Structures are given as structure tokens and as C-alpha cells.
Amino acid sequence: SEAFKNIVKKCAFIIFPSCSEGIPGSVINVMVYGLMPIVPSVAGIRIKDFGIEIKELTRESIKESIIKAVNLSEKEIEKKSLACANDTTENYSIEKYYYEFKRALIDILGRKNEM
């Protein structure tokens, strides 16, 4: 919705300090708009050089990650935000999912024929 897009435009980061969901769709959905993820490695999101990893799921570690984020310069934020949006669009699109799913099925079916 337009209201959602307006909120996202005012943000630079998505903070997701959870270990209960693998590759959370809520994070991916806003990364497309350039919101940089602040997530633990167990979230399963490849943060590459545009995200910030929460080292441990403790208050102190979450605080350290947020401080790291707010200390980025405006130029760094713009660069990382663009990289985040581009990478997410490329790697988490419906087309990419279709391609990877099809490839996995072909691989599985091919191996079944070998048995």
C-alpha cells in the first residue's frame, strides 16, 4: 500500500532479533525497498556487505549492532541500501524461486532415474 511505502521510505534498517524463523519473509519484503537487515546469522539471510549481523541474541549484542548501524554515514547508508535492494530483487524474486525450484526438481528426478 502507499501508506506502507511511505513508512519504508522513512527507514533505513529492519531489525529482526529472532532465531525462530528461517529466512523471514517480513525481512525480505522490506529489503526489496533497501532496508538493510540487522539480523542474527540463524535468520538465514545472506547479509553480504550491506547488512549487519547480530552476533548473539543478547541485549548487549543487539545494542552493539544498532550502534554500528546508526554510526554509518549517509553515503554508506545510501550505498548499502542500493546494494541491498538490488541483491534482494535478484536473489529473492519469484523468477529466481521458480528457476531454483525447477532446477531442484530436475536434479531429483534425474537422480531417481539413476536408481
Sequence and secondary structure as in RCSB ss.txt:
>XXXX:A:sequence
SEAFKNIVKKCAFIIFPSCSEGIPGSVINVMVYGLMPIVPSVAGIRIKDFGIEIKELTRESIKESIIKAVNLSEK
EIEKKSLACANDTTENYSIEKYYYEFKRALIDILGRKNEM
>XXXX:A:secstr
 HHHHHHHHT SEEE   SSSSS HHHHHHHTTT EEEEEGGG    TTTSEEESSSSHHHHHHHHHHHHTS HH
HHHHHHHHHHHHHHHHSSHHHHHHHHHHHHHHHHHHHHH 
